[in-house]
Amino acid sequence: MRRINWRIVVQPLVVLALLISWSTANAIEPAEPAPGAEEQEGGQAKEAEPECTPTFGPIITETAVPAEKGSFAIQPLFQMGFVTHSLTPNWRRESAGGNYKQFYGEVKMTYGLWDNLEVFAVVPYIHNWAGDVNVPGPNGERSANSGGFGDVSLTWKYQLVKETETIPTVTLQFTTDFPTGRYRRPNPARLGADVIGGGSYVFTTGLDLSKCLKPFVLYANVWYSMATAYSQRVDDENGIGLYQRIYPRDVVTVNLAAEYIITPKWIALFEVLSSYGAGRLFGQKANVPPEALISVLPGIEYMYSEKLGFALGVQVDVAGKNSEAAVTPVFSFVYNF
């Protein structure tokens, strides 16, 4: 088992701790009115829950407060990624080897199942393009495209701690990704564009946090993902297809986000997104190289009403290894029924 580079994992966690500590230290203590009979329980006054302007929430980073019981929301999201570089094992940039781009669209459906518990499903569609590639296909192909539905996921979120003036909301999240996207027997003539899914069942667990500190709202995700092994066809130099057993790496995800409430309808957004490949906790040793990717996403939100909101941003991959760097405009809207 390969050791995790804890330095790149711990640094974002330190930033998260500083953000939460800063929000707690700077929380404004409201004037304490004389407690009424309804505010007391066992001779102690209840701590008031802070009020915050409703926002769209981050585009990629998950929110922490679950949907109200019986409520339903739908959120489409659309991305168009333009690959700019290939990222080497030593964190350097090099030519992408062609013109690659990807459209990613998803529909997220959220339902408040019980008090403090929500469940949501995500159904994605992906379309890949490859053009002017340096390494042509078996018949000289230098361009190709392919699309289809990707891996569907199902997520459960349960609120462990409710936000107060001094502590953030803390929510436990568990997600399962199902290998519904196409990944078996890729056609070499499609230049990799027909690989839509990941091939694995992926089990993710972790914590989501949020804290309101007017005019800011802070968010954080800390997740750990484990993927099952799968078989993939690989053509040898004679074009003979051989099946290889793939053992994916576990992945540590750390996302941070901050909203700045400009007006009740306009909110500025900034996100820092990161993922790091680690060794496998269970099963065979991983046989794929460790990937890492760090991105930033500035954006703007517009709350048309309490039921309808819009968000627009651009995700820029700034560093990573064994991956691709892209510039990705993102648009999303949510409607609460």
N, C-alpha and C positions, 0 to 999 in steps of 0.2 A: 504493500500500500504506500502510495506517495504521500509525503507530508504536506500539509496545507501551508502555504506561505502566510503565516498569521499576521505578518506586518501589514499586508494589503487588506486583510480582513479587519484588523483591529482599528486601523486608522479611521475608516468611516464610522465605526462604532463610537470612537472617542468624540468625533464631531457630533453624533447624535446625542451623546451624554451631555456635551456642552450646550447644545440647543435646548434640551429639556431643562437643564440646570438654570440656564439663562432665563427661560420663560418663567420658571418657578420663582427665581430671585427677584424678578421684575414684576410679578403679578401685583396689581393694584388692589390694596385691601379696601373694601367698601366701608363706609361708615356703618357702625353697628347700631341699629335701632333697638329699642327695648323689646325683648322677645315677648311675643304673645303666647297665649296658652297653646294655640295650634302649632307654634314653632318649636315647642319644647317636648322632649321625650326623655323621661328619666332625669329631669332637671338640667339637661344639656341642650343648647340650641343646635339645630341642624345647620350644617355648612351649606351655603347657597351654591347652586350650580351656575357657573358663569354664562352670561348671554353673549352670543356672537352672531354677526350678520350671516344669514345663509349664503353659502357659496357653491360653485359648481364642484369644487374639490379638484385635486390634481388630476392630470390627464392619464398618467401611467401609475404613479404611486397610489397604493390603495388607501382609502379612508379608514377610519377606525370606528366611528359611530355607526352601529347597524341600523338598517331600515326599521321603521316602526311596524309593529305587529299588524298584519293584514294589508300593508301597503305594497304596491308593485311599481317598478320603474323599468324603463327600457333605455338603453344607451348604445347607439351605433357609434363606431369609431372608424376613421379612415386615415391611412398612412400611405405615402408614396416615398420609398427610400431609394436614394441614388448612391450607389457604392463609389467611394472616392479612392480608397486604398485597401490593400491587403495588409494585415498586421502580423508581423513575424513573431517567432517564439521569444525574441529578446526585446519586444515592445517597440520595434521600429516599424516605420511605414515603407511600403514598396508599391509598385504598380499593381493594380487590381487584375491585370491581364486581360482586360476587355471592358466593355460597357455593360454593367449589370445594374438592374433596377428591380424593385419589387413593390407591388401593390398589396397592402394588407388591410382588410376590412373585417370588422367583427360586430356582432350584436351581443350585448350583455343584458341579461334579463334577471332582475333582482326582486326577491320577494321576502317580506318580513314574516318569518314563519311563527316565531314566538317572541315574547319579550326578550330583548337582548340577543336574539338569534336571527340571522338572515342567511339566505342561501341564494347563490346566483350561478347561472350557467353562461358560458361564453362559446359562441359558434363563429369560427373564423373562416374567411375565404382569402386565398392567397394566389397571386399571379406573378410569375417570374419572367424576366426578359434577360437574354444574354445576346450581346452584339459585338462584332469586331473582335472576337476572342483571339488571343495569341496562339492557343493550342486548338486546332480544329478538331471536329468530330471524325469518325471513321471514314466518312465519305467526303471529307473536306468541308463539313458544315462550319460556318463561322457565326451563325446567329440562330436563335431558337427562342420559343416562349411556350409556357404551359401554365395552367392554373387549375385550381380545385379547392375543395373544402379542406381545411387543416384539422389539427387535433382539437377536439372539443374538450372543455374542462368544466368541472363542477366544484364549487367552493362553498364551505360552511364557515361562518364567522360568528363567534360568541364573545360578547363583551364581558371581560373579567372585572374591570375597574371603571367606574363612571367618573368623568372629569369633575374636578372641584376647582376652587381657586388656587390650590397648591399642587395638585397632581394631574397628570394627563389621563385621557381615555386610553385604556389598554384592552386590546381585543386579540383573542386567539383565532388563528386562521388555519384551515386545513383544506388543501386543494388536490384534486386528482385530475390529471390530464390523460385522456384516452387516445390511443394511436389510431385515430380515424382518418388522418391524412395519408395520402399515397407516399410510400417510401420504398416498397419492394420493386425489384427488377427495373431500376432506372434505365431508360434508353440512352445509350451513349450519344446518339445523334441529337438528343435534346440538350446536351451540354450542361446537365445538372439542373435544368429549369423545371424538370418534372418531379423533383423531390420536394414534396409539399409538407409531409409530416415528419415527426421525429422518430417514429418507430417504437417508442417505449411508453409504458405506463409510468407516469411521473407523480410521485407523492411528495407534496410540499407542506410543511408546517412551519409556523412562526408567529411573530407578534406584529400587530399594527398599532401605532400610537398616534395621538393627535392632541394638540394643546392650543387653546384660543388665548391669544394675548393681543388685544386690540392695539393697533390695526392689523396685526399679523395672526395667521393661523399656521401652525407648524405640524408637519406629518413625518412619520418614519415607518419603514418596514424592515424587519429582519427575518429572513426566511432561510430554511434549509431544504433542499430538494434531492430526492433519490429516485433514480430511473432504473427500470428493469432492463435486462439484457435482451437483445433481439438479433435476428439474422438478416444480413444484407448481401445481395449479389454483387460480386466484384468481378469484372472481366479481366482475364490475364492478357499477356501480350499477343496471344493468338486469337483473342476474341472469345475464348471459352469462359462461360459464366461459372464462377465458384461462389459458394455461400460462405460468408465469414461471420462468426459470432462476435457481436459488438457489445462491449461492456462500458456503458457511458459513465462519466464521472458524476459524483455528487456536485451540487452547485450551491454556493452561498450567495444570497442576494441581499443587498443593503440599498434601500432607496430613501432619499431625504427630499422633502418639499416644503416650500414656504409660500403662502399667499399673502399679498398685501392688499387690503381693502381700500381702494381709492374712493369709491362711492358705493352705496348699497347695490348698484347694478354693475359696476366695473371693478374687476379684481385682477391685479398683476400676479403672475405665477412664475416660480423658478424651481426646477427639479434637478436633482443629481441622482443618476441611476447607475447601479453597478452590479456586476455579477462575476463570480470567481469560481473556476473549476477546482475541485478538491479530490482527494482520494475517496474510494468507496468504503463506507462504514461496514457494509455487508457484502458477502459473495466474492466473486473473482476480482482480481486486481484490474483496474481500468486499463483498456488498451487503446485509448484515444488520447491525444495530447491535451493538456490543460488549457482551457480558454479563459480569457478575462476581457471584460469590456466596461469602460467607464464613459458615461454620456452626460450631457447637460441638456435641459429642455426649458428655455424661456417661453412664456406664453401669456395670453390674455384671456380673461373670462368675461362673459356678459350674461347676467341674470335677467332674462326677459320677464319672468315672474317666479313665484315660489315653485311652480310646477315645471317650468321650462328654462333651461340654461344652455349656453354655447361656450365652447373653448377652442382656441386656435394656438398652435405653437410649432416650434421647429426643434427636433431632436438632433443633436450633433454629437457624434462619437468622437471623443477627444483622445482616448488612449486605450490600449488593449494588446492582447497577444493571441496568436492562432485563431484570428477572427477577421472580420471585415469592418472597415470604418465607412459610415454612410452619413449623409445629410437627409433628414426625413421630416418633411412638413406633416403635421398632424392636425386633424379636425375632428371634433366630437360634439355631440349634443345629448342631453338627457331629458326625458319627460317622466314626471312622477304622476301616476294616475291617482 
